[in-house]
Amino acid sequence: MYLRACKYQQSCAMAHANDLHDALVDPATGALKSGKRILFLYADGGPDWSTKSAKTLYYMGKLWEKVGLDCLSIGSGGAGLSAYNTIERDWAGLSKRLTGVCLSDTLRGAAKPPCATPGLTGAERTDAEHRVFDGAMRKVCRYWDGKTVNGGINHVKVVPCAAVPFPFNDLEAFNLYTKIPPTYSGKKVETKLKQLGVPDADVAAVAEKVLEIRCAMRYFTRHVDRRCTFLQLTKCADMNCTRCQKT
């Protein structure tokens, strides 16, 4: 279980890939904790897990490639079957543990929440909100971490509001990539980026990143089997496929 305040840490495909990387990889060695190279995921079918989404394909592909998995599969239940959704059932048990729990919207000793406190600068208000959200999430941890949920032990981690996403942190570049026609290259990419508001000083670096994303998406597209509620990335045995052979 990864807790984040969505005002400062967006819940999206990139965040899920970072959470999975943290869960799967030993930070000391960089190797898979389990040693197993096949991963099956059951998702709740929300937009941030949509198997139809290019963003999901990109970040799950990045995870699949970086971790060195042979196969990564994501599936979700069909529409209208939430009563049988195991994720919803887990959430029900967790929600019950928070019945009657109050999470403070103020700092200790403060009469008002940061958003209603006069005299704060923008930076001071942001820092105060970070502390409020982080404190609330730590309190939730006391009710959830180490508790049994549907026969399993629940482990909780807080993603601090000020944390820098790791290892994937290129969401802005990916969003720009989706707005550039695939036929554009070279100067046409840079011109389009300027039209999208990228500062002149950053255009060359962003253009390079966009082209890198395009190359990665071509690789992932050649190795994906995608259906209505299913996505599977599988490493190929082609000796000429250098990216598969490398991992």
N, C-alpha and C positions, 0 to 999 in steps of 0.2 A: 504494500500500500504506500503510495507516494502522495503526500499532501502538499498542495501549492495554492497560493492566493492568486486567482486568475486575473486580478487587476494588474499584477506585476509579473506573473509567470503563466503565460498562455498555455492552456491545455489543447495541444494539437499533435499532429503526427510526429513533429520533431521532438516534442517533450516526451512522448511515449517511447520513441526510439532511444532517447537518452536514459529514461528510466530502465528500459530493458537492458541497455548496455551496462548500467550500474548493477543490475540484478544478476547478469550473466557472467561478467568478467571480473576476475581477481585483479584489483588495482595494483597489487605488488608485482605480479608476474605478467599481466596482460593476457593471460590464458583463460579459457572457459573454466568456470568453477566446477562444472559437472563433468567436463571432458566430452560431453555429448555434442554432436555437430548437427543434430536435427531438432528443430523447434516448431511446435504446433501451438498456436494461440487461438483462444476463443474470445472474440470481441463482442461488445454489446450492440454493434450495428449503428452506433452514433456517427455523426458526420466526421469526427476526428479519427474514426477507424474505418471509414468507408473504403471498400475494396475497389470502388470505381474512381477514387480520387488519385490524381497524379501526385499529390503531396504524400499520400500514404505509400504509393509505390516507390517514390524517391527515398523517403526516410527509412522505410523498411528495407529497401534495397541497400542503402548505406550501411544499415546495421548488419544485414546479411553478409555484405562484402567485408566490412571492417572486422567483424568477429570471426569470419572464416567458416560460417555455417555451410554445410552441404545443401541443406534445404530449410526454408522458412515458410510456414503456411499460416494464413489467417483465415478464419471462418467465423461467421456469425449466424444467429438464428433467423428464421424467416420473419417477415413482418406479421404482427398480430399475435405472436407467440411469447410475449414477454412473461406470461405466467410460468413458463417452463424455462426461462432464462436463468442459468445458474448464477450469473453475475448479479442480477436483480435480487435473487434470494440471499446472496452474501450481503448485499447492501442492506437488506431488511434487518438482518441480525446486528449489523454495525449501527444502524440508525437507532435501534432499541437501546443500545448502550449509552446513547447521548440523550435519552429522554430525561427532561428536567435539568440538563446541564446548561449553564449560562456562560457564554463566551463574551468577555468584556470588550467593548469597543473603545475603551479609554486606557491610557497608561496609568500606572499606579500613582495616585495623588492628584490626577487630573480630573477636572469636573466635566469636561467636554471631550468628544472625540477629536482627533487632529483636524478633520475637515471643517469642524465648527469652532476651532480655537483661533481667536483673532491674534494678529501680530506675528504669525509664523511666516517665514520666507518659504518659497516653493521647495527648496532643498530640505528645510527643517520639517515641513509638513510630510514630505515623502519619507524622510527618515523615521518620523514618528509613526506613520502608517505601517512602515515595514516592521517596526517593533510590536505594534498592536497585532498585526496578522501573524507574525512569527510566534508571539506569545499564545495566541488562540490555538494555533496548530500544535504547539507543544502540549497544551492542555488536552487536546483531543487525543494525542499520543498516549497519555496516561490511561485513557479509557479503552484504547484499541490495541496498543502494542502488547504482544505476547498472549492475547486472549484467544480462546478457541472460537472459531467461526465455521459452522457446518463441518465439524470434524477436523479442521485444519488449524494450525497456529498462525495467527495474523502478525506480520511484521510491518512496522510503520516507519517511514522516513519522512522528515520535513524537508522540503525544498525551500530554502530561505528566499525571501522576496528579492534580495539583492544578489542572489547567486547568478553566475554567468553559465548559461547552458553548456553542457559538456557531454560527449565530445562533438556533437553536431550543433553548429551555431550559425547557420547560413540561411535562416528563414527569409530575411529581407531580400537576399539575392534570388532565392527560389521564387518569391512572389513577383520579382521583376522578370525572371525567366518566363513565367507564364504569360507575360504581356508582350513578349517579343515574338513575332512570326518566325517559325522554324526555318524559313528560307533566307532570313537575314544573316549576314556575316560581316566581319570586318567593320568598316566605317558605318555601315547601316545599323549595326547593333549599337555603336557608340552614339549615333545621332538619335536613335530611339530612346536610349537611356537618358540623354539630355532632355528630351521632350517629357520624360517621366519624372524629371526633377532631380536627377542625380547631379551633384556638383561637378563642375569640370575637372577639378583636381582628382576626383575619385572615379571618373568614367572609365579610364583604362583598366584599373584593377577590377571594377565591377564587371566590365565586359568580359574580361578573362574568366571570372568566376561563373558568369552566365554560360559561357561556352563550355566550361568544365561540367556544369550541371547538365547541359544538353548532351554531352558525350556520355555521361553516366546514365542518363535516361535511356539513351539508345541501347546501352549495354543491358540495363534492367529489362527493357521491353523485349529484348531477344531471349531473355531467360525467365519470363514470367508466364504463368498460366492463370488467367484472370476470368472469373465468372461473376454472376450477379452478387453473390454473398461469399465469395471465396477468392483468395489470392495466394499463389504459391511461387516462390522463387527457388530455382534449383540450379545447382552448379552443373555445367555440361562437361563432357569428357573430350571435347575437341581440343587437340594439342595445339591448335593455332589460336585458341582463345586465351590470350595471355593473362587476362584478368582472372579467369577461373583457375588457371594453372598456378597463378601467383598465390592464391589463397588456399 
